[in-house]
Amino acid sequence: MKDQRGEHVAAAQRAALFIATHATEPITVADMADAAGYSQFHFTRMFAQQLRVTPNRFLAGVRFHRAKELLLTEDHSVVDICHEVGFSSPGTFTRRFRDAVGVAPSELRRLADTLTTTTLAPFAVLPPGITEADLTEGVPNPTTGQLGTVHGTVRLPPHLRGGPGLESLVWIGFYPSPSPAGLPVTGVLRLGEGSFRLPLVASAPWLLATAVPATTEPVEHLANPRPAVGVHPQPLTASATVALSLDFAAPWQFPMLSALPSMMPRYRPPA
């Protein structure tokens, strides 16, 4: 069983690397299955079990991440970028991009401009009706949907452990799935390693974190090709104390899509 599991992991990673390399091409699930060395019938379930995301969603995630890079480094139109990354309908692309990233394509560019003149400071985003006092109590509340409070610590790779005034920006949040797409339901931005606490709600049981250097440029903040990331191995369902250790994302991991700076206080994207 151990050898079989290792074989499944290796096959899923081969398929993910194939997807990442050929994402802008009209590839199919059959092509992905061939890259993994599996029949199409068994491939989709195996891939989802190992990487916690379906092959088609992984493909879309890679395409959206490439679109983010182009939006922030080129002056191409949204329509041109839509076609360049493998989508055929600009309307569908824009709608799905907003769902996956948290802001529309044109707004991502405006957000990057905002970051060039903004110094990010720690803040927390709590679900409606939940207060800091509720976090302290940490008891289930059917009225607000809070299941409890999660206390945790986050550890960074050595190169992200900046000294005073150079602490990395560390984003920690709860998502509906283990893939960092859309915006977290609740989250916090802190400086450097240390402790955090967040409310737990049933709709978002997966705890994820990412970090970037304090001096990073907007494009690295919003479309980092290899961010430091951490994911709690299991969904949380009740109050807990956890530890997250961040490391660089592997090439076969689902990309960090969330435009997290759009959650900062006083930032208001256009309707």
Secondary structure, DSSP 8 states (H G I E B T S, - for coil): -HHHHHHHHHHHHHHHHHHHHHTTS---HHHHHHHHTS-HHHHHHHHHHHHSS-HHHHHHHHHHHHHHHHHHH----HHHHHHHTT-S-HHHHHHHHHHHHSS-HHHHHHHHHHHTT-----EEE--TT--HHHHHH---BTTTTEEEEEEEEEE--GGG---TT---EEEEEEESSSS--S--SEEEEEESSEEEEEEEETTB-EEEEEEE-TT--HHHHHS-SS-EEEE-SS---S-EEEEEE-EE--TTS------GGGGSTT-----
